[in-house]
Amino acid sequence: MSRALSEVATGLCTGELRVSGRPGGTFHFRNGLVVAVESPGAPGPDVLLLRSGRVSGAQWAELMREPGAGRWPENGLVSHGYAGSVQLRVVSMMAMQDAVFAVLAGRVEGCEALGEGHPLAPVPYGEAPARLLQEATRKLAALAALPRAVLPDGARLVPAPATDDELRWLPPSQRELLSHADGRRTGRDIAFRTGRSVFTVTVELSRMLQEGHLAFPSGHTPVTTGVPLAGLLPRVPDTSTRPAACRTPHIPPQVLSALASAVAKSPEATSRNLDTPTSVPDTTPIPAVVPDPAASRNLPRRRPGASGITETLGPSRNGTSWKGFFRLRSRIRPSETGV
């Protein structure tokens, strides 16, 4: 698919590129730039706008009955004050990026170039195909990095057992997802019902599954990937990493032979030592020295300069200096100098 998109962008083509697969989608080009992407796997701009609450169903029906409304009544939305032109562009861009993510998250079987079509809500300034693919790849990588990631159309979750206090602390967006998770709807289905992007809903479902707010239905065995086989093998204690105090002491054979020869070569010394009484060490405790309070009151006074640091760091006292020279000169009278 990336090669087909790059060829269309290089040739500055205008038309459609239909991607077959599950869910698949259609890329609309104008002069080599993507102006709209439609996919059954992601909500379109009309669904996002209606679910946002800016326009009610009755108001939308009235806009669609106006002459020249078409499939996307942009002029009517702006003239009636339901939404601004900038807001409509943002909604169209969000729907386009979400559709690209849905196409890449599914299964791509092939691509077919068609003639110029009529997209629902094209953006006025197109986007480069490489940039859209890069953004969708970044979202897929962020989703895959979650501990318990699910695909938009792969998992049908149910609420996990929880108390009322636990549910009360959940944000409103998660409580809304819990109300729609009934074991039959996928993340894509919930995205259409809530009017939110399929990427946001899929990430939120994956996080709630990891936190224990959602679970798989009973009888469903989820596929767990990324578990190393080494973690399932029985653990064998490794004696090389045991502390030294727990290991059996190993004495080299050279030390054993030296001890044996030292004991066997002098039997007389051994008997002599056995006949000589061994002196018993004096175990009388040494009395503790109690300081005299009177002596502590008569502590010696500190004499300035006793440490010698002043003489070491400061100038020598015995040496001559210009200060002493000028002092001596002021003491001499002018008559003594002959001046």
Sequence and secondary structure as in RCSB ss.txt:
>XXXX:A:sequence
MSRALSEVATGLCTGELRVSGRPGGTFHFRNGLVVAVESPGAPGPDVLLLRSGRVSGAQWAELMREPGAGRWPEN
GLVSHGYAGSVQLRVVSMMAMQDAVFAVLAGRVEGCEALGEGHPLAPVPYGEAPARLLQEATRKLAALAALPRAV
LPDGARLVPAPATDDELRWLPPSQRELLSHADGRRTGRDIAFRTGRSVFTVTVELSRMLQEGHLAFPSGHTPVTT
GVPLAGLLPRVPDTSTRPAACRTPHIPPQVLSALASAVAKSPEATSRNLDTPTSVPDTTPIPAVVPDPAASRNLP
RRRPGASGITETLGPSRNGTSWKGFFRLRSRIRPSETGV
>XXXX:A:secstr
 HHHHHHHHHTT  EEEEEEEES EEEEEETTEEEEEE TTS  HHHHHHHTTSS HHHHHHHHHSTT TTS HH
HHHHTTSS HHHHHHHHHHHHHHHHHHHHHSEEEEEEEE     SS  SS B HHHHHHHHHHHHHHHHTSTT  
 TTT   EE    HHHHHTS HHHHHHHHH SSS  HHHHHHHHT  HHHHHHHHHHHHHHTSEE  TT      
S  GGGGS     GGGS GGGS     HHHHHHHHHHHHS HHHHHHHHHS                HHHHHT  
   TTTTSHHHHHS  SSS  HHHHHHHHHHS HHHHT 
